[in-house]
C-alpha cells in the first residue's frame, strides 16, 4: 500500500536528489525565498559609507 509523502519528507527526498545530480553530497540546498532572505540580511549589514570612504581616492 502506498502512502502520501509528507511535505518535509518530500523536500528531503528532493534535496537528496539535487545533491546527487549536482554531485555535491555536502551541498546546502536553498529555495529562492531563502536565498532572497540571506541576500537581504547581507545587504542590510553592509556599511555603504565605509565602502564609499575606502574607495575614495
PDB file of N, H, CA, C and O in Angstrom:
ATOM      1  N   UNK A   1       0.850  -1.183   0.000  1.00  0.00           N
ATOM      2  CA  UNK A   1       0.000   0.000   0.000  1.00  0.00           C
ATOM      3  C   UNK A   1       0.889   1.239   0.000  1.00  0.00           C
ATOM      4  O   UNK A   1       1.817   1.337   0.803  1.00  0.00           O
ATOM      5  N   UNK A   2       0.613   2.177  -0.891  1.00  0.00           N
ATOM      6  H   UNK A   2      -0.140   2.097  -1.543  1.00  0.00           H
ATOM      7  CA  UNK A   2       1.396   3.407  -0.958  1.00  0.00           C
ATOM      8  C   UNK A   2       0.747   4.475  -0.092  1.00  0.00           C
ATOM      9  O   UNK A   2      -0.477   4.563   0.004  1.00  0.00           O
ATOM     10  N   UNK A   3       1.586   5.276   0.530  1.00  0.00           N
ATOM     11  H   UNK A   3       2.581   5.204   0.452  1.00  0.00           H
ATOM     12  CA  UNK A   3       1.069   6.384   1.320  1.00  0.00           C
ATOM     13  C   UNK A   3       1.627   7.691   0.786  1.00  0.00           C
ATOM     14  O   UNK A   3       2.670   7.712   0.132  1.00  0.00           O
ATOM     15  N   UNK A   4       0.935   8.763   1.064  1.00  0.00           N
ATOM     16  H   UNK A   4       0.088   8.746   1.594  1.00  0.00           H
ATOM     17  CA  UNK A   4       1.358  10.072   0.596  1.00  0.00           C
ATOM     18  C   UNK A   4       2.588  10.517   1.379  1.00  0.00           C
ATOM     19  O   UNK A   4       2.657  10.321   2.592  1.00  0.00           O
ATOM     20  N   UNK A   5       3.551  11.111   0.695  1.00  0.00           N
ATOM     21  H   UNK A   5       3.495  11.271  -0.290  1.00  0.00           H
ATOM     22  CA  UNK A   5       4.769  11.597   1.345  1.00  0.00           C
ATOM     23  C   UNK A   5       4.472  12.972   1.930  1.00  0.00           C
ATOM     24  O   UNK A   5       3.915  13.837   1.255  1.00  0.00           O
ATOM     25  N   UNK A   6       4.850  13.165   3.198  1.00  0.00           N
ATOM     26  H   UNK A   6       5.303  12.462   3.746  1.00  0.00           H
ATOM     27  CA  UNK A   6       4.613  14.465   3.834  1.00  0.00           C
ATOM     28  C   UNK A   6       5.519  15.521   3.211  1.00  0.00           C
ATOM     29  O   UNK A   6       6.498  15.195   2.540  1.00  0.00           O
ATOM     30  N   UNK A   7       5.185  16.782   3.440  1.00  0.00           N
ATOM     31  H   UNK A   7       4.390  17.047   3.985  1.00  0.00           H
ATOM     32  CA  UNK A   7       5.936  17.895   2.854  1.00  0.00           C
ATOM     33  C   UNK A   7       7.405  17.874   3.199  1.00  0.00           C
ATOM     34  O   UNK A   7       8.242  18.056   2.315  1.00  0.00           O
ATOM     35  N   UNK A   8       7.748  17.658   4.462  1.00  0.00           N
ATOM     36  H   UNK A   8       7.068  17.510   5.180  1.00  0.00           H
ATOM     37  CA  UNK A   8       9.158  17.674   4.854  1.00  0.00           C
ATOM     38  C   UNK A   8       9.902  16.478   4.283  1.00  0.00           C
ATOM     39  O   UNK A   8      11.073  16.596   3.923  1.00  0.00           O
ATOM     40  N   UNK A   9       9.244  15.330   4.195  1.00  0.00           N
ATOM     41  H   UNK A   9       8.292  15.234   4.487  1.00  0.00           H
ATOM     42  CA  UNK A   9       9.884  14.156   3.596  1.00  0.00           C
ATOM     43  C   UNK A   9      10.100  14.366   2.106  1.00  0.00           C
ATOM     44  O   UNK A   9      11.136  13.981   1.564  1.00  0.00           O
ATOM     45  N   UNK A  10       9.135  14.968   1.451  1.00  0.00           N
ATOM     46  H   UNK A  10       8.294  15.281   1.891  1.00  0.00           H
ATOM     47  CA  UNK A  10       9.265  15.239   0.019  1.00  0.00           C
ATOM     48  C   UNK A  10      10.424  16.202  -0.222  1.00  0.00           C
ATOM     49  O   UNK A  10      11.184  16.027  -1.174  1.00  0.00           O
ATOM     50  N   UNK A  11      10.568  17.220   0.635  1.00  0.00           N
ATOM     51  H   UNK A  11       9.951  17.362   1.409  1.00  0.00           H
ATOM     52  CA  UNK A  11      11.687  18.164   0.496  1.00  0.00           C
ATOM     53  C   UNK A  11      13.013  17.458   0.719  1.00  0.00           C
ATOM     54  O   UNK A  11      13.977  17.720  -0.001  1.00  0.00           O
ATOM     55  N   UNK A  12      13.081  16.575   1.693  1.00  0.00           N
ATOM     56  H   UNK A  12      12.298  16.362   2.278  1.00  0.00           H
ATOM     57  CA  UNK A  12      14.321  15.840   1.972  1.00  0.00           C
ATOM     58  C   UNK A  12      14.696  14.970   0.781  1.00  0.00           C
ATOM     59  O   UNK A  12      15.869  14.889   0.417  1.00  0.00           O
ATOM     60  N   UNK A  13      13.711  14.321   0.172  1.00  0.00           N
ATOM     61  H   UNK A  13      12.758  14.387   0.468  1.00  0.00           H
ATOM     62  CA  UNK A  13      13.963  13.478  -1.000  1.00  0.00           C
ATOM     63  C   UNK A  13      14.434  14.333  -2.169  1.00  0.00           C
ATOM     64  O   UNK A  13      15.385  13.972  -2.863  1.00  0.00           O
ATOM     65  N   UNK A  14      13.779  15.452  -2.385  1.00  0.00           N
ATOM     66  H   UNK A  14      13.007  15.745  -1.822  1.00  0.00           H
ATOM     67  CA  UNK A  14      14.161  16.344  -3.486  1.00  0.00           C
ATOM     68  C   UNK A  14      15.574  16.891  -3.265  1.00  0.00           C
ATOM     69  O   UNK A  14      16.371  16.948  -4.201  1.00  0.00           O
ATOM     70  N   UNK A  15      15.882  17.292  -2.031  1.00  0.00           N
ATOM     71  H   UNK A  15      15.234  17.245  -1.271  1.00  0.00           H
ATOM     72  CA  UNK A  15      17.218  17.816  -1.722  1.00  0.00           C
ATOM     73  C   UNK A  15      18.281  16.754  -1.953  1.00  0.00           C
ATOM     74  O   UNK A  15      19.348  17.049  -2.492  1.00  0.00           O
ATOM     75  N   UNK A  16      17.999  15.520  -1.549  1.00  0.00           N
ATOM     76  H   UNK A  16      17.133  15.280  -1.111  1.00  0.00           H
ATOM     77  CA  UNK A  16      18.932  14.417  -1.767  1.00  0.00           C
ATOM     78  C   UNK A  16      19.153  14.194  -3.262  1.00  0.00           C
ATOM     79  O   UNK A  16      20.279  13.979  -3.709  1.00  0.00           O
ATOM     80  N   UNK A  17      18.070  14.249  -4.020  1.00  0.00           N
ATOM     81  H   UNK A  17      17.155  14.424  -3.657  1.00  0.00           H
ATOM     82  CA  UNK A  17      18.157  14.082  -5.473  1.00  0.00           C
ATOM     83  C   UNK A  17      19.024  15.190  -6.077  1.00  0.00           C
ATOM     84  O   UNK A  17      19.880  14.910  -6.917  1.00  0.00           O
ATOM     85  N   UNK A  18      18.812  16.439  -5.662  1.00  0.00           N
ATOM     86  H   UNK A  18      18.117  16.665  -4.980  1.00  0.00           H
ATOM     87  CA  UNK A  18      19.590  17.553  -6.204  1.00  0.00           C
ATOM     88  C   UNK A  18      21.075  17.402  -5.885  1.00  0.00           C
ATOM     89  O   UNK A  18      21.926  17.701  -6.723  1.00  0.00           O
ATOM     90  N   UNK A  19      21.387  16.937  -4.671  1.00  0.00           N
ATOM     91  H   UNK A  19      20.696  16.694  -3.990  1.00  0.00           H
ATOM     92  CA  UNK A  19      22.784  16.730  -4.298  1.00  0.00           C
ATOM     93  C   UNK A  19      23.429  15.672  -5.189  1.00  0.00           C
ATOM     94  O   UNK A  19      24.577  15.825  -5.607  1.00  0.00           O
ATOM     95  N   UNK A  20      22.697  14.603  -5.479  1.00  0.00           N
ATOM     96  H   UNK A  20      21.765  14.479  -5.139  1.00  0.00           H
ATOM     97  CA  UNK A  20      23.227  13.545  -6.332  1.00  0.00           C
ATOM     98  C   UNK A  20      23.418  14.036  -7.764  1.00  0.00           C
ATOM     99  O   UNK A  20      24.446  13.768  -8.385  1.00  0.00           O
ATOM    100  N   UNK A  21      22.434  14.746  -8.279  1.00  0.00           N
ATOM    101  H   UNK A  21      21.598  14.964  -7.774  1.00  0.00           H
ATOM    102  CA  UNK A  21      22.508  15.254  -9.644  1.00  0.00           C
ATOM    103  C   UNK A  21      23.674  16.225  -9.786  1.00  0.00           C
ATOM    104  O   UNK A  21      24.391  16.200 -10.786  1.00  0.00           O
ATOM    105  N   UNK A  22      23.859  17.072  -8.792  1.00  0.00           N
ATOM    106  H   UNK A  22      23.276  17.092  -7.980  1.00  0.00           H
ATOM    107  CA  UNK A  22      24.922  18.078  -8.835  1.00  0.00           C
ATOM    108  C   UNK A  22      26.259  17.530  -8.341  1.00  0.00           C
ATOM    109  O   UNK A  22      27.259  18.248  -8.334  1.00  0.00           O
ATOM    110  N   UNK A  23      26.282  16.259  -7.929  1.00  0.00           N
ATOM    111  H   UNK A  23      25.469  15.676  -7.935  1.00  0.00           H
ATOM    112  CA  UNK A  23      27.480  15.621  -7.388  1.00  0.00           C
ATOM    113  C   UNK A  23      28.049  16.457  -6.236  1.00  0.00           C
ATOM    114  O   UNK A  23      29.253  16.705  -6.170  1.00  0.00           O
ATOM    115  N   UNK A  24      27.178  16.879  -5.347  1.00  0.00           N
ATOM    116  H   UNK A  24      26.200  16.678  -5.401  1.00  0.00           H
ATOM    117  CA  UNK A  24      27.569  17.726  -4.227  1.00  0.00           C
ATOM    118  C   UNK A  24      26.938  17.177  -2.951  1.00  0.00           C
ATOM    119  O   UNK A  24      25.922  17.693  -2.484  1.00  0.00           O
ATOM    120  N   UNK A  25      27.537  16.138  -2.393  1.00  0.00           N
ATOM    121  H   UNK A  25      28.362  15.719  -2.772  1.00  0.00           H
ATOM    122  CA  UNK A  25      26.957  15.464  -1.231  1.00  0.00           C
ATOM    123  C   UNK A  25      26.789  16.374  -0.020  1.00  0.00           C
ATOM    124  O   UNK A  25      25.868  16.176   0.772  1.00  0.00           O
ATOM    125  N   UNK A  26      27.660  17.364   0.137  1.00  0.00           N
ATOM    126  H   UNK A  26      28.408  17.524  -0.507  1.00  0.00           H
ATOM    127  CA  UNK A  26      27.589  18.240   1.306  1.00  0.00           C
ATOM    128  C   UNK A  26      26.966  19.596   0.977  1.00  0.00           C
ATOM    129  O   UNK A  26      27.086  20.540   1.758  1.00  0.00           O
ATOM    130  N   UNK A  27      26.313  19.693  -0.158  1.00  0.00           N
ATOM    131  H   UNK A  27      26.215  18.926  -0.792  1.00  0.00           H
ATOM    132  CA  UNK A  27      25.761  20.970  -0.594  1.00  0.00           C
ATOM    133  C   UNK A  27      24.587  21.398   0.272  1.00  0.00           C
ATOM    134  O   UNK A  27      23.804  20.573   0.743  1.00  0.00           O
ATOM    135  N   UNK A  28      24.483  22.695   0.468  1.00  0.00           N
ATOM    136  H   UNK A  28      25.118  23.365   0.085  1.00  0.00           H
ATOM    137  CA  UNK A  28      23.334  23.288   1.143  1.00  0.00           C
ATOM    138  C   UNK A  28      22.341  23.679   0.064  1.00  0.00           C
ATOM    139  O   UNK A  28      22.658  24.478  -0.817  1.00  0.00           O
ATOM    140  N   UNK A  29      21.146  23.122   0.127  1.00  0.00           N
ATOM    141  H   UNK A  29      20.888  22.473   0.842  1.00  0.00           H
ATOM    142  CA  UNK A  29      20.121  23.404  -0.875  1.00  0.00           C
ATOM    143  C   UNK A  29      19.217  24.506  -0.345  1.00  0.00           C
ATOM    144  O   UNK A  29      18.572  24.348   0.691  1.00  0.00           O
ATOM    145  N   UNK A  30      19.177  25.621  -1.063  1.00  0.00           N
ATOM    146  H   UNK A  30      19.702  25.749  -1.905  1.00  0.00           H
ATOM    147  CA  UNK A  30      18.356  26.764  -0.652  1.00  0.00           C
ATOM    148  C   UNK A  30      17.265  27.021  -1.681  1.00  0.00           C
ATOM    149  O   UNK A  30      17.502  26.933  -2.885  1.00  0.00           O
ATOM    150  N   UNK A  31      16.096  27.332  -1.208  1.00  0.00           N
ATOM    151  H   UNK A  31      15.904  27.403  -0.229  1.00  0.00           H
ATOM    152  CA  UNK A  31      14.986  27.723  -2.067  1.00  0.00           C
ATOM    153  C   UNK A  31      15.144  29.211  -2.408  1.00  0.00           C
ATOM    154  O   UNK A  31      15.916  29.923  -1.767  1.00  0.00           O
ATOM    155  N   UNK A  32      14.427  29.655  -3.393  1.00  0.00           N
ATOM    156  H   UNK A  32      13.799  29.077  -3.914  1.00  0.00           H
ATOM    157  CA  UNK A  32      14.524  31.037  -3.848  1.00  0.00           C
ATOM    158  C   UNK A  32      14.233  32.028  -2.716  1.00  0.00           C
ATOM    159  O   UNK A  32      14.952  33.015  -2.556  1.00  0.00           O
ATOM    160  N   UNK A  33      13.183  31.768  -1.932  1.00  0.00           N
ATOM    161  H   UNK A  33      12.599  30.966  -2.062  1.00  0.00           H
ATOM    162  CA  UNK A  33      12.842  32.697  -0.852  1.00  0.00           C
ATOM    163  C   UNK A  33      13.915  32.711   0.228  1.00  0.00           C
ATOM    164  O   UNK A  33      14.154  33.749   0.844  1.00  0.00           O
ATOM    165  N   UNK A  34      14.568  31.573   0.469  1.00  0.00           N
ATOM    166  H   UNK A  34      14.374  30.729  -0.032  1.00  0.00           H
ATOM    167  CA  UNK A  34      15.642  31.517   1.464  1.00  0.00           C
ATOM    168  C   UNK A  34      16.858  32.305   0.979  1.00  0.00           C
ATOM    169  O   UNK A  34      17.515  32.992   1.762  1.00  0.00           O
ATOM    170  N   UNK A  35      17.150  32.200  -0.313  1.00  0.00           N
ATOM    171  H   UNK A  35      16.617  31.642  -0.948  1.00  0.00           H
ATOM    172  CA  UNK A  35      18.266  32.945  -0.891  1.00  0.00           C
ATOM    173  C   UNK A  35      18.001  34.441  -0.814  1.00  0.00           C
ATOM    174  O   UNK A  35      18.910  35.220  -0.523  1.00  0.00           O
ATOM    175  N   UNK A  36      16.774  34.843  -1.070  1.00  0.00           N
ATOM    176  H   UNK A  36      16.037  34.210  -1.307  1.00  0.00           H
ATOM    177  CA  UNK A  36      16.399  36.250  -1.007  1.00  0.00           C
ATOM    178  C   UNK A  36      16.568  36.785   0.407  1.00  0.00           C
ATOM    179  O   UNK A  36      17.073  37.893   0.587  1.00  0.00           O
ATOM    180  N   UNK A  37      16.162  36.029   1.400  1.00  0.00           N
ATOM    181  H   UNK A  37      15.752  35.129   1.253  1.00  0.00           H
ATOM    182  CA  UNK A  37      16.293  36.458   2.803  1.00  0.00           C
ATOM    183  C   UNK A  37      17.767  36.635   3.163  1.00  0.00           C
ATOM    184  O   UNK A  37      18.134  37.620   3.805  1.00  0.00           O
ATOM    185  N   UNK A  38      18.609  35.692   2.755  1.00  0.00           N
ATOM    186  H   UNK A  38      18.311  34.892   2.234  1.00  0.00           H
ATOM    187  CA  UNK A  38      20.039  35.789   3.049  1.00  0.00           C
ATOM    188  C   UNK A  38      20.637  37.023   2.379  1.00  0.00           C
ATOM    189  O   UNK A  38      21.417  37.746   2.999  1.00  0.00           O
ATOM    190  N   UNK A  39      20.279  37.269   1.124  1.00  0.00           N
ATOM    191  H   UNK A  39      19.645  36.682   0.621  1.00  0.00           H
ATOM    192  CA  UNK A  39      20.789  38.440   0.406  1.00  0.00           C
ATOM    193  C   UNK A  39      20.333  39.730   1.082  1.00  0.00           C
ATOM    194  O   UNK A  39      21.121  40.666   1.218  1.00  0.00           O
ATOM    195  N   UNK A  40      19.078  39.791   1.504  1.00  0.00           N
ATOM    196  H   UNK A  40      18.438  39.030   1.394  1.00  0.00           H
ATOM    197  CA  UNK A  40      18.575  40.982   2.183  1.00  0.00           C
ATOM    198  C   UNK A  40      19.309  41.221   3.499  1.00  0.00           C
ATOM    199  O   UNK A  40      19.658  42.357   3.817  1.00  0.00           O
ATOM    200  N   UNK A  41      19.545  40.157   4.264  1.00  0.00           N
ATOM    201  H   UNK A  41      19.261  39.234   4.005  1.00  0.00           H
ATOM    202  CA  UNK A  41      20.260  40.296   5.529  1.00  0.00           C
ATOM    203  C   UNK A  41      21.687  40.767   5.292  1.00  0.00           C
ATOM    204  O   UNK A  41      22.199  41.600   6.040  1.00  0.00           O
ATOM    205  N   UNK A  42      22.331  40.238   4.257  1.00  0.00           N
ATOM    206  H   UNK A  42      21.915  39.561   3.650  1.00  0.00           H
ATOM    207  CA  UNK A  42      23.690  40.683   3.938  1.00  0.00           C
ATOM    208  C   UNK A  42      23.708  42.158   3.566  1.00  0.00           C
ATOM    209  O   UNK A  42      24.523  42.922   4.083  1.00  0.00           O
ATOM    210  N   UNK A  43      22.800  42.566   2.658  1.00  0.00           N
ATOM    211  H   UNK A  43      22.137  41.945   2.238  1.00  0.00           H
ATOM    212  CA  UNK A  43      22.774  43.956   2.223  1.00  0.00           C
ATOM    213  C   UNK A  43      22.452  44.909   3.371  1.00  0.00           C
ATOM    214  O   UNK A  43      22.963  46.028   3.408  1.00  0.00           O
ATOM    215  N   UNK A  44      21.614  44.477   4.301  1.00  0.00           N
ATOM    216  H   UNK A  44      21.198  43.568   4.271  1.00  0.00           H
ATOM    217  CA  UNK A  44      21.291  45.315   5.449  1.00  0.00           C
ATOM    218  C   UNK A  44      22.469  45.452   6.399  1.00  0.00           C
ATOM    219  O   UNK A  44      22.530  46.409   7.172  1.00  0.00           O
ATOM    220  N   UNK A  45      23.406  44.508   6.353  1.00  0.00           N
ATOM    221  H   UNK A  45      23.356  43.731   5.726  1.00  0.00           H
ATOM    222  CA  UNK A  45      24.550  44.565   7.261  1.00  0.00           C
ATOM    223  C   UNK A  45      25.737  45.322   6.666  1.00  0.00           C
ATOM    224  O   UNK A  45      26.688  45.631   7.385  1.00  0.00           O
ATOM    225  N   UNK A  46      25.701  45.624   5.372  1.00  0.00           N
ATOM    226  H   UNK A  46      24.929  45.373   4.787  1.00  0.00           H
ATOM    227  CA  UNK A  46      26.809  46.300   4.712  1.00  0.00           C
ATOM    228  C   UNK A  46      26.760  47.785   5.038  1.00  0.00           C
ATOM    229  O   UNK A  46      25.714  48.426   4.932  1.00  0.00           O
ATOM    230  N   UNK A  47      27.906  48.318   5.435  1.00  0.00           N
ATOM    231  H   UNK A  47      28.756  47.797   5.521  1.00  0.00           H
ATOM    232  CA  UNK A  47      28.015  49.743   5.726  1.00  0.00           C
ATOM    233  C   UNK A  47      28.487  50.436   4.454  1.00  0.00           C
ATOM    234  O   UNK A  47      29.681  50.453   4.155  1.00  0.00           O
ATOM    235  N   UNK A  48      27.540  51.011   3.703  1.00  0.00           N
ATOM    236  H   UNK A  48      26.570  50.998   3.946  1.00  0.00           H
ATOM    237  CA  UNK A  48      27.859  51.615   2.421  1.00  0.00           C
ATOM    238  C   UNK A  48      28.756  52.834   2.574  1.00  0.00           C
ATOM    239  O   UNK A  48      29.544  53.125   1.674  1.00  0.00           O
ATOM    240  N   UNK A  49      28.661  53.551   3.680  1.00  0.00           N
ATOM    241  H   UNK A  49      28.021  53.315   4.411  1.00  0.00           H
ATOM    242  CA  UNK A  49      29.514  54.717   3.908  1.00  0.00           C
ATOM    243  C   UNK A  49      30.974  54.321   3.990  1.00  0.00           C
ATOM    244  O   UNK A  49      31.834  54.978   3.403  1.00  0.00           O
ATOM    245  N   UNK A  50      31.260  53.246   4.718  1.00  0.00           N
ATOM    246  H   UNK A  50      30.561  52.712   5.195  1.00  0.00           H
ATOM    247  CA  UNK A  50      32.644  52.817   4.854  1.00  0.00           C
ATOM    248  C   UNK A  50      33.191  52.297   3.524  1.00  0.00           C
ATOM    249  O   UNK A  50      34.367  52.496   3.219  1.00  0.00           O
ATOM    250  N   UNK A  51      32.350  51.636   2.736  1.00  0.00           N
ATOM    251  H   UNK A  51      31.395  51.475   2.984  1.00  0.00           H
ATOM    252  CA  UNK A  51      32.794  51.176   1.413  1.00  0.00           C
ATOM    253  C   UNK A  51      33.106  52.371   0.533  1.00  0.00           C
ATOM    254  O   UNK A  51      34.124  52.392  -0.159  1.00  0.00           O
ATOM    255  N   UNK A  52      32.236  53.361   0.558  1.00  0.00           N
ATOM    256  H   UNK A  52      31.409  53.344   1.120  1.00  0.00           H
ATOM    257  CA  UNK A  52      32.459  54.562  -0.232  1.00  0.00           C
ATOM    258  C   UNK A  52      33.741  55.266   0.198  1.00  0.00           C
ATOM    259  O   UNK A  52      34.519  55.705  -0.649  1.00  0.00           O
ATOM    260  N   UNK A  53      33.966  55.377   1.504  1.00  0.00           N
ATOM    261  H   UNK A  53      33.334  55.021   2.191  1.00  0.00           H
ATOM    262  CA  UNK A  53      35.187  56.038   2.015  1.00  0.00           C
ATOM    263  C   UNK A  53      36.427  55.267   1.599  1.00  0.00           C
ATOM    264  O   UNK A  53      37.435  55.877   1.244  1.00  0.00           O
ATOM    265  N   UNK A  54      36.380  53.952   1.633  1.00  0.00           N
ATOM    266  H   UNK A  54      35.561  53.456   1.921  1.00  0.00           H
ATOM    267  CA  UNK A  54      37.558  53.160   1.286  1.00  0.00           C
ATOM    268  C   UNK A  54      37.842  53.199  -0.208  1.00  0.00           C
ATOM    269  O   UNK A  54      38.982  52.979  -0.615  1.00  0.00           O
ATOM    270  N   UNK A  55      36.842  53.471  -1.033  1.00  0.00           N
ATOM    271  H   UNK A  55      35.916  53.650  -0.702  1.00  0.00           H
ATOM    272  CA  UNK A  55      37.037  53.547  -2.479  1.00  0.00           C
ATOM    273  C   UNK A  55      37.402  54.945  -2.944  1.00  0.00           C
ATOM    274  O   UNK A  55      37.800  55.122  -4.096  1.00  0.00           O
ATOM    275  N   UNK A  56      37.278  55.943  -2.079  1.00  0.00           N
ATOM    276  H   UNK A  56      36.955  55.800  -1.143  1.00  0.00           H
ATOM    277  CA  UNK A  56      37.603  57.325  -2.438  1.00  0.00           C
ATOM    278  C   UNK A  56      39.098  57.465  -2.644  1.00  0.00           C
ATOM    279  O   UNK A  56      39.908  56.877  -1.928  1.00  0.00           O
ATOM    280  N   UNK A  57      39.435  58.258  -3.642  1.00  0.00           N
ATOM    281  H   UNK A  57      38.776  58.735  -4.224  1.00  0.00           H
ATOM    282  CA  UNK A  57      40.873  58.478  -3.928  1.00  0.00           C
ATOM    283  C   UNK A  57      41.355  59.755  -3.332  1.00  0.00           C
ATOM    284  O   UNK A  57      42.529  60.097  -3.472  1.00  0.00           O
TER     285      UNK A  57
END
